[in-house]
Amino acid sequence: AQTVTQSQPEMSVQEAETVTLSCTYDTSESDYYLFWYKQPPSRQMILVIRQEAYKQQNATENRFSVNFQKAAKSFSLKISDSQLGDAAMYFCAYRSADFGNEKLTFGTGTRLTIIP
Amino acid sequence: DTEVTQTPKHLVMGMTNKKSLKCEQHMGHRAMYWYKQKAKKPPELMFVYSYEKLSINESVPSRFSPECPNSSLLNLHLHALQPEDSALYLCASSQGISGPKGETQYFGPGTRLLVL
């Protein structure tokens, strides 16, 4: 079974600074997808970024980028130029690429606080 | 548009009541999911429907009964719940086709359930 670990329960960052949230996972599969989701206090879970394991290039979405290290099974999220609206719980998630295996395995989350 | 809607936003029910949660998406997605989320915890998968057929039941108690009347709609019928069932219930959907975009899940805002 796959597991996802987020070792930082809470993080804080000054507005406009850069912060990195860590995520490690354990799997015996070679093909899979990794996701970062954001859940603000208003509670809707929003997709931040997605990475395919077979792609060596790190995914980026505007101020959000990942550092995907497949051999190390590491998938960290970097947020540049942090904004107040980035304050949220961030969940790292793993999904097998086996079609029909729809289960999304989540980490325990990192609560990010933005300091004005 | 990646919108999943859920009604009601809040629900309070007694242990003898019968109620239903509703989830709707109009993105043509063919896979839909129910999750339960306790405070400060990641979502836990309950059920998956793929092409209107139940494909995953994560050993959920029978007091939770899912229904997928059509490809756009997902219901969760509740009966004889316990206070420990109080939680945020999230619905999600995905295209249901192979590939990273096809298997990305999009979440609704959730229904906050309180069982008295």
Interface residues (C-beta under 8 A of the other chain):
Chain A: Y33 F35 Y37 S42 R43 Q44 M45 I46 L47 R50 E52 M89 F91 R95 A97 F99 G100 E102 K103 L104 F106 G107 T108 G109
Chain B: T2 A31 Y33 K40 K41 P42 P43 L45 V48 S50 S55 I56 L88 L90 A92 S94 I97 S98 P100 E103 T104 Q105 Y106 F107 G108 P109 G110 R112
